[in-house]
Amino acid sequence: MLQVIPMTIIVLGITATNFYANIYKDINDFSIVKVLAIGASLSILCGWLWWSYWVVSWKIEGLKKVKDAHLLYHRAVTGRLIWPKGHFYEKTEIKILRGRILAQLEKKLELPREKEWNIAPKLPKEYSIPVSRTGLYIGIALVVIAIILLIVSMNAIIPLCIVVFSGFGFWTYYNHRKKGAIFMRLSEETLEVNGLPIPWEDLEEFDFIVEGFGKDRNSYLQLKTNKNGFGTQRINLDRANASRIRIEYLMDVYHDRYLMNKQNRSQAS
């Protein structure tokens, strides 16, 4: 909601301004540009004001519900829901009548991180994430569109071009499958990524990194183990048939299960 509604306000505002400029044909080109510029500016301002007000409420509700405030803010920043602490844009948040409450709750960020144990009993003992099927679905959809166009227009040139483009989708899926049908397999003892099994006890740390913007934006899983020769590995998450947030959640669940089992064994002995 923090992303969708502001973007909806901006898009609707710009669309309405464009519609208004096209209706009144008697205004000159300079006036049209002026109207569009004012409309776009007002739309962005309204969307920003909506975010500036509601992001404070979101932070308050989130900080009240979680113990791990550090993880909450980390995920919100990497997911582009909020700005990092101290950022210039973070200072545009509207904290009227709520600033003291938020400041009190944000004191959790000054304390050492208290991680929540995320056991999730409904998840099975082993969970597999297949490779992404997006390329396959795009290829199939384009082939269907090409067949429909061929039947309707009886012109083979455009459908043939679409079929050629669909080949890129099939090729992407084929490459993903060739590297392994399963992107990740998680259990209470082992993490397996791209066919490489890593016992949880060998994993020193893992983190999720987002780099770039727009089309160049990529998400990576960074793994570091205590085994010689492995070093630090970065694994691109584009091949996964799951979102970065979903993978991060599953990693937390199964790693916490391992820690819980290890603690139980220590207490039993």
C-alpha positions in Angstrom: 0.0 0.0 0.0 2.9 2.4 0.8 4.0 2.0 -2.8 0.8 1.3 -4.7 -1.4 4.2 -3.6 1.1 7.0 -4.1 2.0 5.6 -7.6 -1.7 5.3 -8.4 -2.3 9.0 -7.3 0.6 10.1 -9.5 -0.5 8.1 -12.6 -4.2 9.1 -12.3 -3.2 12.8 -11.8 -0.9 12.8 -14.9 -3.6 11.0 -16.9 -6.3 13.4 -15.9 -4.0 16.4 -16.7 -3.2 14.9 -20.1 -7.0 14.3 -20.7 -7.7 17.9 -19.8 -5.0 19.2 -22.1 -6.4 17.2 -25.0 -10.0 18.3 -24.5 -9.2 22.0 -24.7 -7.8 22.3 -28.2 -7.9 26.1 -28.2 -4.9 26.4 -25.9 -1.5 26.8 -27.6 1.4 24.3 -27.3 3.2 26.3 -24.7 0.1 26.3 -22.5 -0.3 22.6 -22.9 3.3 22.0 -21.7 2.6 24.3 -18.8 -0.6 22.5 -17.9 1.1 19.1 -18.1 4.1 20.3 -16.0 1.8 21.7 -13.3 -0.4 18.6 -13.3 2.5 16.3 -13.0 4.1 18.3 -10.2 0.8 18.4 -8.3 0.3 14.7 -8.8 3.8 13.9 -7.5 3.3 16.3 -4.5 -0.1 14.6 -3.6 1.4 11.1 -3.8 4.4 12.2 -1.7 2.2 13.8 0.9 0.1 10.6 1.1 3.3 8.5 1.7 4.8 11.1 4.1 1.7 10.8 6.4 1.0 7.1 6.2 4.6 5.9 6.4 4.7 7.1 10.0 1.6 5.0 10.9 3.1 2.0 9.1 6.3 2.4 11.2 4.4 2.7 14.5 2.3 -0.4 13.8 5.2 -2.4 12.6 7.5 -1.5 15.5 4.7 -2.4 18.0 4.3 -5.9 16.5 7.9 -7.0 16.0 10.8 -7.7 18.3 13.4 -7.5 15.5 13.2 -3.8 14.6 16.5 -3.9 12.8 15.2 -6.6 10.4 11.9 -4.7 9.8 13.7 -1.5 8.8 16.3 -3.5 6.7 13.6 -5.2 4.7 11.5 -2.0 4.3 14.6 -0.1 3.0 15.7 -2.8 0.6 12.0 -3.2 -0.6 11.9 0.6 -1.1 9.0 1.2 1.3 10.9 3.6 3.4 14.2 5.7 3.3 17.2 4.8 5.4 17.6 6.6 8.8 19.0 10.0 8.4 18.3 10.2 4.7 17.1 13.6 3.4 13.8 12.2 2.1 13.2 10.5 5.5 13.0 14.0 7.0 9.9 14.8 4.8 7.8 12.3 6.9 4.8 14.0 8.5 5.1 13.2 12.3 2.5 15.7 13.6 1.0 14.3 16.9 2.8 11.0 16.4 6.5 12.0 16.4 7.0 11.3 20.1 5.4 7.8 19.8 7.6 6.9 16.8 10.7 8.2 18.5 10.0 6.1 21.6 9.5 3.0 19.5 12.5 3.6 17.3 14.7 3.3 20.5 14.6 -0.4 19.6 17.0 0.4 16.8 19.6 1.6 19.4 19.5 -1.7 21.2 21.4 -4.9 20.2 19.4 -6.9 17.6 16.9 -9.3 19.2 16.1 -11.9 16.5 12.7 -13.5 16.5 12.6 -17.3 16.2 10.5 -18.1 13.2 9.6 -21.8 13.3 6.5 -21.7 11.0 5.1 -25.2 11.9 3.0 -25.4 8.7 6.0 -25.5 6.4 7.3 -29.1 5.8 10.7 -30.4 6.9 12.0 -29.9 3.4 11.0 -27.1 0.9 12.0 -26.8 -2.7 12.0 -23.6 -4.9 12.0 -24.4 -8.6 13.6 -22.3 -11.3 11.6 -19.4 -12.7 9.0 -20.3 -15.3 8.5 -16.7 -16.4 10.3 -17.2 -19.7 8.2 -20.3 -20.5 4.9 -18.5 -19.8 6.0 -15.6 -22.0 6.9 -17.9 -24.8 3.6 -19.8 -24.6 1.6 -16.6 -24.4 3.3 -15.1 -27.5 2.8 -18.3 -29.5 -1.0 -18.2 -28.6 -1.1 -14.6 -29.7 0.7 -15.5 -33.0 -1.8 -18.2 -33.7 -4.8 -15.9 -33.1 -3.3 -13.2 -35.3 -2.7 -15.8 -38.1 -6.3 -17.0 -37.9 -7.8 -13.5 -37.9 -5.5 -11.7 -40.4 -4.3 -14.6 -42.5 -1.0 -12.6 -42.7 2.0 -14.7 -41.6 4.6 -12.0 -41.3 3.6 -10.5 -37.9 2.8 -13.9 -36.3 6.2 -15.2 -37.6 8.0 -12.2 -35.9 6.1 -12.9 -32.7 7.1 -16.6 -32.7 10.7 -15.5 -33.1 10.4 -13.3 -30.1 8.8 -16.1 -28.2 11.9 -18.2 -28.8 13.8 -15.9 -26.4 11.4 -16.8 -23.6 11.8 -20.5 -24.3 15.6 -20.1 -24.5 15.7 -18.4 -21.1 13.6 -21.1 -19.5 15.8 -23.8 -21.2 19.0 -22.2 -19.8 17.5 -22.1 -16.3 16.5 -25.7 -16.5 19.9 -26.8 -17.9 21.5 -25.3 -14.7 19.1 -27.3 -12.5 15.4 -27.7 -12.2 15.5 -26.9 -8.5 16.9 -23.5 -7.7 17.0 -24.0 -3.9 16.2 -26.8 -1.5 15.9 -26.1 2.2 15.7 -28.5 5.1 16.3 -28.3 8.9 19.9 -29.4 8.4 21.0 -28.4 4.9 20.7 -25.5 2.4 21.1 -26.5 -1.2 21.5 -23.7 -3.8 22.1 -24.4 -7.6 22.9 -28.0 -6.6 25.5 -27.0 -4.0 24.6 -28.5 -0.6 25.7 -26.4 2.5 25.1 -27.7 6.0 23.7 -24.9 8.2 26.5 -25.5 10.7 29.0 -24.5 7.9 27.2 -21.3 7.1 28.7 -18.3 8.9 26.3 -15.7 7.5 23.9 -14.9 4.7 22.5 -11.7 3.5 20.3 -10.3 0.6 21.7 -7.5 -1.5 19.9 -5.4 -4.1 22.0 -3.5 -6.7 21.1 -1.2 -9.6 17.9 0.5 -10.6 15.1 -0.2 -13.1 16.0 -2.8 -15.7 19.5 -3.2 -14.2 18.1 -3.9 -10.7 19.3 -7.3 -9.5 18.8 -9.2 -6.2 21.5 -11.5 -4.8 21.8 -14.0 -2.0 25.3 -13.7 -0.5 26.6 -16.7 1.4 29.7 -17.1 3.5 30.9 -20.3 5.1 33.7 -21.4 7.4 34.9 -23.9 4.8 38.2 -23.2 3.0 37.9 -22.7 -0.7 34.3 -21.6 -0.7 34.8 -18.0 0.2 31.9 -15.6 -0.3 29.4 -16.6 -3.0 26.8 -14.3 -4.6 23.9 -16.0 -6.2 21.5 -14.2 -8.5 17.9 -14.6 -7.5 16.5 -14.0 -11.0 16.5 -17.8 -11.6 14.2 -18.5 -8.6 10.5 -19.0 -9.0 9.9 -17.0 -5.8 10.3 -13.4 -4.7 13.4 -12.2 -2.8 11.2 -11.6 0.3 9.8 -15.1 0.1 13.3 -16.6 -0.2 14.5 -14.4 2.7 11.6 -15.6 4.8 12.2 -19.3 4.1 15.9 -18.9 4.8 15.1 -17.4 8.2 12.6 -20.2 9.0 14.8 -23.1 8.2 17.9 -21.5 9.7 16.0 -20.8 12.9 14.7 -24.4 13.0 18.4 -25.6 12.8 19.3 -23.3 15.7 16.3 -24.5 17.7 17.2 -28.2 17.1 20.8 -27.5 18.0 19.8 -25.8 21.2 17.4 -28.7 22.1 20.2 -31.2 21.5 22.6 -29.2 23.7 20.0 -29.1 26.5 19.3 -32.8 26.2 23.0 -33.7 26.5 
